[in-house]
Amino acid sequence: MQPEFELPIFQTSCCISPVIFTEDEIDCYFALKRRYEVRFDDANLKHVELLDRLHYRVYGRSSTKSVKWKDMGFQSNTPATDFRSGGMVAVECLVYFTEKYGKGTLEMVEEANSFLLAVSSINCTFFLMQYFYLGKGDSRIVCGQD
């Protein structure tokens, strides 16, 4: 018989009965958990290229150091340290958002709008990861046999 998998938090917060996940869903959960544990590394060329891609999507040119990063909602001209809480998943989410909603992204970060897109996106990623127990060392999936 296949083991059953459940996330206890879903039992108490939003579901009347336990949620039973498929093996594919469990695999996806742990794959996302592993991705979330990858921290941004400014010495890693792939990480830096992703950051360049983000700047290019918003401003039409690549740059890892620019005053425009602050306009986007980062704390400094070099955004690497801002990804501490969200890791590479936060970078990937922000790049995806800018690629999917290109022109709208530029409107959000224009000085007149003063919307802090970067910090908002990083915080949303962080809180979603915590809500679904994907934080470092936090795995609440339990396995039981019937």
C-alpha positions as CSV (number, residue, x, y, z in Angstrom):
1,M,0.0,0.0,0.0
2,Q,1.2,3.5,-0.9
3,P,2.1,5.8,2.1
4,E,-0.1,8.8,2.6
5,F,1.4,12.2,2.9
6,E,-0.2,15.2,4.6
7,L,0.6,18.7,5.6
8,P,-0.8,19.1,9.1
9,I,-1.1,22.9,8.9
10,F,-3.6,22.5,6.1
11,Q,-5.7,20.3,8.4
12,T,-6.1,23.1,10.9
13,S,-6.0,26.2,8.9
14,C,-8.1,25.7,5.8
15,C,-9.3,22.1,5.4
16,I,-11.8,20.1,7.4
17,S,-10.1,16.8,6.6
18,P,-6.4,16.0,5.9
19,V,-5.0,16.8,2.5
20,I,-3.5,13.8,0.8
21,F,-0.8,14.6,-1.7
22,T,0.4,12.5,-4.6
23,E,4.0,11.4,-5.0
24,D,4.4,14.0,-7.8
25,E,3.2,16.8,-5.5
26,I,5.5,15.6,-2.7
27,D,8.4,15.6,-5.2
28,C,7.5,19.2,-6.3
29,Y,7.4,20.3,-2.7
30,F,10.9,19.0,-1.9
31,A,12.3,20.3,-5.2
32,L,11.0,23.8,-4.4
33,K,12.3,23.5,-0.9
34,R,15.8,22.6,-2.3
35,R,15.6,25.6,-4.7
36,Y,14.6,28.0,-1.9
37,E,17.6,26.9,0.2
38,V,20.0,28.2,-2.6
39,R,21.2,31.6,-1.5
40,F,22.1,34.3,-4.0
41,D,25.9,34.3,-4.6
42,D,27.4,37.3,-6.4
43,A,30.5,35.2,-7.2
44,N,28.2,32.7,-9.1
45,L,28.1,33.8,-12.8
46,K,24.6,32.3,-13.4
47,H,23.2,34.2,-10.4
48,V,24.8,37.5,-11.6
49,E,23.5,36.9,-15.2
50,L,20.0,36.5,-13.8
51,L,20.3,39.8,-12.0
52,D,21.6,41.4,-15.2
53,R,18.5,39.9,-17.0
54,L,16.3,41.6,-14.4
55,H,17.9,45.0,-14.9
56,Y,17.7,44.5,-18.7
57,R,14.0,43.6,-18.6
58,V,13.1,46.7,-16.6
59,Y,15.5,49.3,-17.9
60,G,16.7,48.0,-21.3
61,R,20.3,47.6,-20.4
62,S,22.3,45.2,-18.2
63,S,24.0,46.4,-15.0
64,T,24.9,44.8,-11.7
65,K,25.7,48.2,-10.2
66,S,23.3,51.1,-10.9
67,V,21.4,53.8,-9.1
68,K,18.3,52.4,-10.9
69,W,18.3,49.4,-8.6
70,K,17.2,51.7,-5.8
71,D,14.4,53.0,-8.0
72,M,13.2,49.4,-8.4
73,G,13.0,49.1,-4.6
74,F,16.4,47.7,-3.6
75,Q,18.3,49.1,-0.6
76,S,21.4,50.0,-2.5
77,N,23.0,50.2,-6.0
78,T,24.1,46.6,-5.8
79,P,21.0,44.4,-4.9
80,A,22.8,41.1,-4.1
81,T,22.3,41.5,-0.3
82,D,18.6,42.2,-0.6
83,F,18.0,38.6,-1.6
84,R,19.1,37.2,1.8
85,S,15.5,36.3,2.9
86,G,14.2,35.0,-0.4
87,G,17.3,33.4,-2.0
88,M,17.4,32.5,-5.6
89,V,13.6,31.8,-5.7
90,A,13.0,35.5,-5.0
91,V,15.3,36.4,-7.9
92,E,13.6,33.9,-10.2
93,C,10.2,35.2,-9.2
94,L,11.1,38.8,-9.8
95,V,12.7,38.0,-13.2
96,Y,9.6,36.0,-14.2
97,F,7.3,38.9,-13.1
98,T,9.3,41.4,-15.1
99,E,9.4,39.2,-18.2
100,K,5.7,38.4,-18.0
101,Y,4.5,42.0,-17.3
102,G,7.3,44.0,-18.9
103,K,5.7,47.4,-19.6
104,G,3.6,47.3,-16.5
105,T,6.7,46.6,-14.4
106,L,8.4,49.8,-15.8
107,E,5.3,51.8,-14.8
108,M,5.4,50.4,-11.3
109,V,9.0,51.4,-10.7
110,E,8.8,54.9,-12.2
111,E,9.8,57.5,-9.6
112,A,6.3,59.1,-9.7
113,N,4.7,55.8,-8.5
114,S,7.3,55.1,-5.8
115,F,6.3,51.4,-5.6
116,L,9.0,49.4,-4.1
117,L,8.7,46.4,-6.4
118,A,11.8,44.6,-5.4
119,V,11.3,44.6,-1.6
120,S,7.6,43.8,-2.1
121,S,8.4,40.8,-4.3
122,I,11.2,39.5,-2.1
123,N,9.0,39.8,1.0
124,C,6.0,38.0,-0.7
125,T,8.3,35.2,-1.8
126,F,9.7,34.9,1.8
127,F,6.3,34.8,3.4
128,L,4.9,32.3,1.0
129,M,7.8,30.0,1.5
130,Q,7.3,30.3,5.3
131,Y,3.6,29.7,5.0
132,F,4.2,26.5,3.1
133,Y,6.9,25.4,5.5
134,L,9.7,25.6,2.9
135,G,12.1,27.5,5.1
136,K,15.5,26.1,6.0
137,G,15.2,23.1,8.2
138,D,11.4,23.4,8.3
139,S,9.7,20.4,6.8
140,R,6.2,19.6,8.1
141,I,5.3,16.9,5.6
142,V,4.6,13.7,7.5
143,C,4.4,10.2,6.1
144,G,2.0,7.6,7.5
145,Q,0.9,4.2,6.4
146,D,-2.6,3.0,6.5
